[in-house]
């Protein structure tokens, strides 16, 4: 009996936590499937008793009356049988929108959390009629299915969407401005690419030519794909690491958005994700963002330390420029993503589940200024572009970098104590939040669950700062090595200039032994010995590779045990795991890559430091900002259901990954690079500095 109302009821029953009996507590899709015949037979018996009058008045509801008549006599009504044929015949089956129109029906999409269904209804059915139907369905459930207790508030999760309204979208002023801005920026870039190289050398001042060159798409493309701006060549491995981490982000978002995609086997998928070790990569995908936080701390310290040199008054003067520079180079792509989500995306897709992108838009129209100020992660009333919480955290954490650099230059010990205090303070706050919410009926610990954990544990800087602090510690260790290595290189160059034929002296200086007095004055520290051992001992480097990868793998795999609903892990261990997993994971990653920082690990440097990753790493930030928009577009344009499999999911994630980077390249060239050029010209300090040139100075991910 595959008819409208049984489908509706089946969708409702499969979308909520239902209790099927005293021996059954956790929702089980298989038990619900077995119960379908009983549900349908009892529903058929209850249909004649339905009160089809409008609940708010005494007038009969023509839509429901027509549906009831069709359900009772559909075998004798060819038109009704056709409408039923064009509807979906199961979970997440969308039917045929075009076929429904040809049959002179009205197509609606029923959405109940992760369940969707295409319904071809009589043309007399209006949106208000279906709101009444929703009330009737819940009334029917309460009267006839007492073994399925459903909270009345869940009714808000059941919605009908009129696909015809998709065509009602009109071009707003915001849409005209957004599309026009893209067109103007693209045309300006193309025109400048042809005009600027052909101008006479004395036609413009040097500053005017630099400003004009900022909009040259050809030069920007050459800079993106062929130039190498770096803090240190040995750090090129970070390019590959952040590019691969972006792939992990895409895969995690693909599975996270299962409620948007019409998976035909959604029930099996939900059970499999929760009970299979195959999905540990997805369960730990949130660690990919911690890689970006770690790199922000690591590169932020290296870059800002190079910038903040000289008299203290000069340093203090540069700090506002550092903040403004960072804000402005983030803003163009950020604004482009929000404008695309808010005004452009509704006009770029069409399909039965077009409405699914609305959840991503959130409160953009009313609360966009939270995003503009990078404080949207603190807004409790919903967010504009939920995935942009990362950028707010990254910006807020980076605000600490200049003060920490100044403190390090003033007293190293104080800087180490301050960062250590921040680390322990974050751990204490995370512990308190977990204990408080556990005692007050909040999340269950482990991998953060529930609204409280997202608001308080997942998206706020004081609970996500630990990987950032780990990056700072490792940056200081590496800085110690690099400063002494530069001193040795300088001494070597001077010795070669003074004694070009003295190979013995050159070898002695290369090892840091320029003279007996210098050897006596500069005794090797523990870090010096460590760096020497890493460079000299292949065995130690292998231990670092294995230990680093092992730590990463451990915290990826062990997360499965903490996400199981029936785990018997104590609260104390759960709290410790939640606190330690993020900093430990990024520590393992940095431990594995550290030999490459010292010029070793040739294979690792060859793979992660290849030129392809150098180019892609420059658009990781743009790719991150647009990856969810691409995923939403992919799902919202579908006209039929998907059958989920791990192989198809990987293939789809690769498609989205490639398309995301292609869109990232476009937005980087058209929007980001012009602002970078202008900020270099007008915000760059008078003396040369790393911050004014090089994608390494960008927040990770543009780099990220």
TATANOR-V85399 format. One record per pair of residues at least 6 apart in sequence whose ideal C-beta (glycine too) atoms are under 7 Angstrom apart, sorted by the first residue. I is the first residue (numbers start at 1). J is the second residue. D is the distance in Angstrom with one decimal. If there is no record, write none. Layout:
i	j	d
I	J	D
I	J	D
//
This chain:
i	j	d
1	40	4.6
1	44	6.2
2	89	5.1
3	71	5.5
3	84	6.3
4	67	6.1
4	87	6.8
4	119	6.2
5	43	6.2
5	47	6.8
5	71	6.7
6	39	7.0
6	40	4.7
6	43	5.5
7	117	5.7
8	110	6.4
8	137	5.7
9	39	6.2
9	43	5.8
9	137	6.3
10	36	6.4
10	39	6.6
11	91	7.0
11	110	6.0
11	112	4.8
11	115	4.6
11	117	5.6
12	112	5.9
12	137	6.2
12	141	6.8
12	158	6.3
13	32	6.0
13	39	6.8
13	148	6.0
14	29	6.9
14	32	5.5
14	91	6.5
14	115	5.8
14	267	6.4
15	112	4.0
15	113	4.5
15	114	6.7
15	115	4.9
15	157	6.9
16	150	5.3
16	154	5.4
17	27	5.3
18	27	6.0
18	148	4.8
19	25	6.9
19	149	6.0
20	31	5.3
20	35	7.0
20	147	6.4
21	147	6.6
24	31	6.4
26	565	6.7
29	267	3.4
29	268	6.7
29	271	6.0
42	144	5.7
46	140	6.0
46	144	5.0
47	68	6.6
47	71	6.2
50	68	6.8
50	136	6.2
50	140	6.9
52	60	6.1
52	61	5.4
52	64	4.4
52	65	5.2
52	68	6.0
53	59	6.9
53	60	5.5
53	61	6.4
54	61	5.0
54	132	5.8
55	132	5.7
55	135	5.5
61	129	5.7
61	132	5.7
62	124	5.2
63	122	6.5
63	124	5.4
63	125	3.8
63	126	6.7
63	129	3.6
64	129	6.5
64	132	6.8
64	133	6.2
66	122	4.6
66	124	5.9
67	122	6.8
70	77	6.1
70	80	3.9
74	80	4.7
74	81	5.5
74	84	6.3
82	103	4.5
83	103	5.8
83	105	4.5
83	120	4.6
83	121	6.8
83	122	6.7
86	95	5.3
86	96	4.9
86	99	4.3
86	100	4.3
86	103	5.6
86	105	6.5
86	120	4.0
87	95	4.6
87	118	5.9
87	119	5.1
87	120	4.6
88	94	5.4
88	95	4.3
88	117	4.5
88	118	4.1
91	115	5.6
91	264	6.8
91	266	6.1
91	267	6.7
92	115	6.5
92	116	5.1
92	262	4.1
92	263	5.7
92	264	5.2
92	266	5.6
92	641	4.6
93	117	6.5
93	118	6.7
93	264	6.7
93	641	5.4
94	116	6.9
94	118	3.8
94	262	6.0
94	352	4.8
94	639	6.5
94	640	5.8
94	641	6.0
95	118	3.4
95	120	5.9
97	107	4.9
97	118	6.9
97	163	5.9
97	352	5.4
97	639	6.3
100	107	4.2
100	120	3.7
101	107	6.8
103	120	6.7
104	123	5.9
105	120	4.3
105	121	6.2
105	122	6.6
105	123	6.0
106	121	5.2
106	122	6.9
106	123	4.9
106	125	5.5
107	118	6.6
107	120	5.6
107	163	4.9
108	119	4.7
108	121	6.0
108	130	6.5
108	160	4.9
108	161	6.4
108	162	5.8
108	163	7.0
109	116	6.1
109	118	6.0
109	161	4.6
109	163	6.3
109	352	4.9
109	353	5.9
110	116	6.7
110	117	4.5
110	119	5.7
110	160	5.8
111	159	5.1
111	161	6.4
112	157	6.0
112	158	4.9
113	157	5.3
113	259	6.2
114	258	6.3
114	259	4.6
114	266	5.4
115	266	6.8
116	262	5.0
116	353	6.1
118	352	5.6
127	160	6.7
127	162	5.6
130	160	4.1
134	155	6.4
134	158	5.4
138	152	6.9
138	155	5.4
141	148	6.1
141	150	6.2
161	355	4.7
163	352	5.7
166	350	6.0
166	354	4.6
169	346	5.2
169	347	6.3
172	343	6.5
174	342	6.5
174	343	4.1
175	343	4.2
175	344	6.5
175	347	6.3
178	339	4.3
178	343	4.4
178	344	5.1
179	344	6.4
185	670	4.9
185	671	6.5
186	670	5.8
188	215	5.5
189	215	5.5
189	217	3.8
189	670	6.0
190	217	6.2
192	212	6.1
192	215	4.4
192	216	5.0
193	216	5.2
193	217	4.8
193	218	4.2
196	212	5.1
196	213	5.9
196	216	5.3
204	212	6.8
207	681	6.4
210	681	5.0
211	678	6.6
211	681	6.0
213	219	6.0
213	677	6.6
214	674	4.8
214	677	2.7
214	678	5.3
215	674	5.1
217	669	5.8
220	669	4.9
220	673	4.2
221	669	6.1
224	615	6.0
224	618	5.7
224	668	6.6
224	669	6.6
225	615	4.9
228	614	5.9
229	693	5.9
229	694	3.5
229	695	5.7
229	696	6.7
230	236	6.5
230	694	6.4
230	696	5.9
231	299	6.6
231	302	5.3
231	303	6.2
231	690	6.1
231	694	6.9
231	696	4.6
232	482	7.0
234	596	6.3
234	597	5.2
234	598	6.8
234	599	5.4
235	597	6.4
236	605	6.9
236	609	3.5
236	614	6.5
237	593	5.3
237	596	4.5
237	604	6.0
237	605	5.8
237	608	4.0
237	609	5.2
238	295	6.0
239	608	6.9
239	609	6.6
239	613	4.3
239	614	5.1
239	617	3.7
240	607	6.4
240	608	2.9
240	609	6.4
240	610	6.9
240	613	4.0
241	291	6.6
241	589	6.9
241	593	6.8
241	608	5.9
242	291	6.8
242	292	6.7
242	295	6.1
242	617	5.4
242	620	5.3
242	700	6.0
242	701	5.7
242	703	6.3
242	704	6.0
243	613	5.0
243	616	4.7
243	617	5.3
243	620	6.1
245	288	4.6
245	291	4.4
245	292	6.7
246	620	5.0
246	623	5.6
246	624	6.4
246	701	6.5
247	657	5.4
248	285	5.6
248	288	3.9
249	285	6.9
249	288	4.8
249	289	6.9
249	624	6.5
249	627	6.5
250	627	5.3
250	653	5.5
250	656	5.5
250	657	4.9
250	660	6.4
251	281	7.0
251	282	6.8
251	285	6.3
251	653	4.5
252	282	5.9
252	285	2.6
252	286	6.9
252	288	6.6
253	627	6.1
253	628	5.8
253	631	5.8
254	631	6.2
254	649	6.3
254	652	6.4
254	653	5.0
254	656	6.6
255	282	4.6
255	649	6.9
257	631	5.6
257	635	6.9
258	266	6.9
258	269	6.5
260	356	4.5
260	632	6.7
260	635	4.7
261	635	4.8
261	642	6.0
262	353	6.3
262	638	6.3
262	641	4.4
262	642	6.2
263	269	5.6
263	641	6.9
263	642	5.3
263	644	4.6
264	641	4.3
264	642	6.5
264	643	5.0
265	643	5.9
265	644	5.5
269	644	4.8
273	279	4.9
273	282	7.0
277	560	5.6
278	646	6.3
280	556	5.9
280	557	5.6
280	559	6.4
280	560	4.9
281	556	6.9
283	447	6.7
283	559	5.3
283	560	6.2
283	563	5.5
284	556	4.5
284	559	4.8
287	582	6.6
287	585	5.0
289	390	5.4
290	467	4.1
290	582	4.7
290	585	6.3
290	586	5.4
291	586	6.1
291	589	6.4
292	394	6.9
292	700	4.5
292	701	5.0
292	704	5.6
293	394	6.7
293	397	6.6
293	464	6.5
293	467	4.4
293	468	4.5
294	467	4.4
294	468	6.6
294	470	5.7
294	471	4.0
294	586	3.9
294	590	6.8
295	471	6.3
295	700	3.8
296	394	5.6
296	397	6.3
296	398	6.1
296	468	6.0
296	471	6.7
296	699	5.8
296	700	4.6
297	468	4.1
297	469	6.4
297	471	2.9
297	472	4.4
297	475	6.7
298	471	3.7
298	474	5.8
298	475	4.6
299	696	5.6
299	700	6.6
300	398	5.8
300	401	4.2
301	401	6.4
301	405	6.5
301	472	5.4
301	475	3.8
301	476	6.8
302	475	5.5
302	479	6.7
303	690	5.0
303	691	5.7
303	696	6.3
303	697	4.7
304	322	6.6
304	401	5.2
304	402	5.7
304	405	4.8
305	405	5.3
305	479	6.6
306	689	6.4
306	690	4.5
307	318	6.2
307	322	6.5
307	689	4.7
307	690	6.3
307	691	4.6
308	315	4.6
308	318	6.2
308	402	6.6
308	405	5.4
308	406	6.6
315	406	6.4
318	685	5.7
319	402	4.7
321	683	5.2
321	685	6.6
322	402	5.8
322	691	6.3
324	683	6.1
325	679	5.3
325	683	5.0
325	691	6.4
326	398	6.3
326	699	6.5
328	675	5.7
328	679	5.2
329	672	6.8
329	675	5.9
329	676	5.5
329	679	6.0
329	698	6.2
330	391	6.9
330	395	6.9
330	699	6.4
332	671	3.9
332	672	5.2
332	675	4.9
333	621	6.3
333	622	4.9
333	625	5.4
333	667	5.3
333	671	5.8
333	672	5.2
334	391	6.6
334	625	6.4
336	667	5.4
336	671	5.1
337	385	6.7
337	625	4.1
337	626	5.8
337	629	6.7
338	364	6.1
338	368	6.5
338	371	6.2
338	384	6.3
338	385	6.2
340	629	5.9
341	360	6.0
341	361	5.7
341	364	6.5
341	385	5.8
341	629	5.9
342	361	6.0
342	364	4.6
342	365	6.7
345	357	5.6
345	629	6.3
345	633	6.8
348	633	6.6
349	633	5.6
349	636	4.7
349	637	4.7
350	637	6.8
351	636	5.8
351	637	4.9
351	638	5.7
351	639	5.4
352	639	6.2
353	635	6.7
353	636	5.9
353	638	6.8
354	636	5.3
356	632	6.6
356	635	5.9
356	636	5.2
357	632	4.5
357	636	5.3
360	385	6.3
360	386	6.9
360	628	6.2
360	632	5.5
362	382	5.0
362	383	5.2
362	384	5.0
362	385	6.7
362	386	6.3
363	381	6.5
363	382	4.3
363	383	6.6
363	384	5.6
364	384	3.7
364	385	6.9
367	379	6.0
367	381	7.0
367	384	5.9
368	384	5.7
370	376	4.1
370	379	4.7
371	384	5.2
371	385	7.0
371	388	6.1
374	391	6.6
374	392	4.6
374	395	4.1
374	396	6.6
375	392	6.2
376	383	5.0
376	384	6.4
376	388	6.3
376	389	6.7
376	392	5.2
377	389	4.4
377	392	4.2
377	393	5.9
377	459	4.6
377	460	6.0
380	455	6.6
383	389	6.8
387	628	4.8
389	459	4.1
393	461	5.0
393	464	5.5
394	699	5.0
395	699	6.9
396	461	4.6
397	461	5.7
397	465	5.9
397	468	4.7
398	699	6.2
404	415	6.1
404	418	7.0
404	419	6.7
404	472	6.6
407	414	5.6
407	415	4.5
407	418	6.1
408	415	3.8
419	469	5.4
419	472	5.6
419	473	6.7
422	465	6.6
422	469	5.8
423	466	6.1
423	469	5.0
426	462	5.8
426	463	6.4
426	465	5.2
426	466	5.4
427	579	4.9
429	462	5.4
429	463	6.2
430	457	6.7
430	463	5.2
430	578	6.4
430	579	5.0
431	575	5.5
431	579	6.6
433	456	5.1
433	457	5.9
434	445	5.7
434	575	5.0
434	578	6.4
437	443	5.4
437	452	5.0
438	445	6.3
438	571	6.5
442	450	6.0
442	452	4.3
443	449	4.4
443	450	4.0
443	452	5.6
443	453	4.2
445	571	6.2
445	574	3.9
445	575	6.4
445	578	6.6
446	562	3.6
446	563	5.9
446	574	5.2
446	578	6.8
447	559	6.0
447	562	5.8
447	563	5.0
448	454	6.7
448	457	4.5
448	458	5.3
457	463	5.2
466	582	5.6
466	583	4.0
467	582	5.3
467	583	5.5
467	586	4.3
470	583	4.9
470	586	5.3
470	587	5.4
474	590	5.0
477	527	6.3
478	597	5.7
480	527	5.3
481	531	4.9
481	598	6.9
488	509	6.9
488	510	7.0
488	512	5.2
491	509	5.2
491	514	4.9
492	506	6.5
492	509	4.4
492	510	5.7
495	505	5.4
495	506	6.2
495	509	4.6
495	514	6.8
496	506	5.9
499	505	5.2
513	519	5.5
531	598	6.4
533	540	5.4
534	540	5.9
534	541	6.2
534	595	5.7
534	598	5.8
534	600	7.0
535	598	5.5
535	600	6.3
541	595	4.6
541	600	5.9
541	601	6.7
544	591	5.5
544	592	6.6
544	594	6.4
544	595	6.0
545	592	5.5
547	591	6.2
548	588	4.5
548	589	6.5
548	591	3.6
548	592	2.9
549	588	6.9
549	592	5.4
551	584	5.9
551	587	6.7
551	588	3.1
552	585	5.6
552	588	4.1
552	589	5.9
555	581	4.7
555	584	5.7
555	585	4.8
559	581	7.0
561	567	5.9
561	569	6.8
562	569	6.4
562	574	6.3
562	577	5.7
593	604	6.7
595	601	4.3
596	604	4.9
596	605	4.9
616	661	6.2
617	703	5.6
618	668	6.7
618	695	4.7
618	702	6.7
618	703	6.9
619	661	6.1
619	664	3.8
619	665	5.3
619	668	4.7
620	701	3.9
620	702	6.2
620	703	6.5
620	704	4.2
621	698	6.6
621	699	6.9
621	701	4.7
621	702	3.0
621	704	4.0
622	664	3.5
622	667	4.6
622	668	4.9
622	672	6.6
623	660	4.7
623	661	5.1
623	664	3.8
624	701	5.2
624	704	6.1
626	660	5.8
626	663	4.9
626	664	6.2
626	667	6.8
627	656	6.9
627	660	4.6
630	656	5.4
630	659	5.4
630	660	5.0
630	663	6.6
631	656	5.8
634	656	6.3
680	692	5.2
680	693	6.7
684	692	3.8
685	692	7.0
690	697	6.1
691	697	4.7
695	702	6.4
695	703	5.2
696	703	6.0
698	704	6.9
//
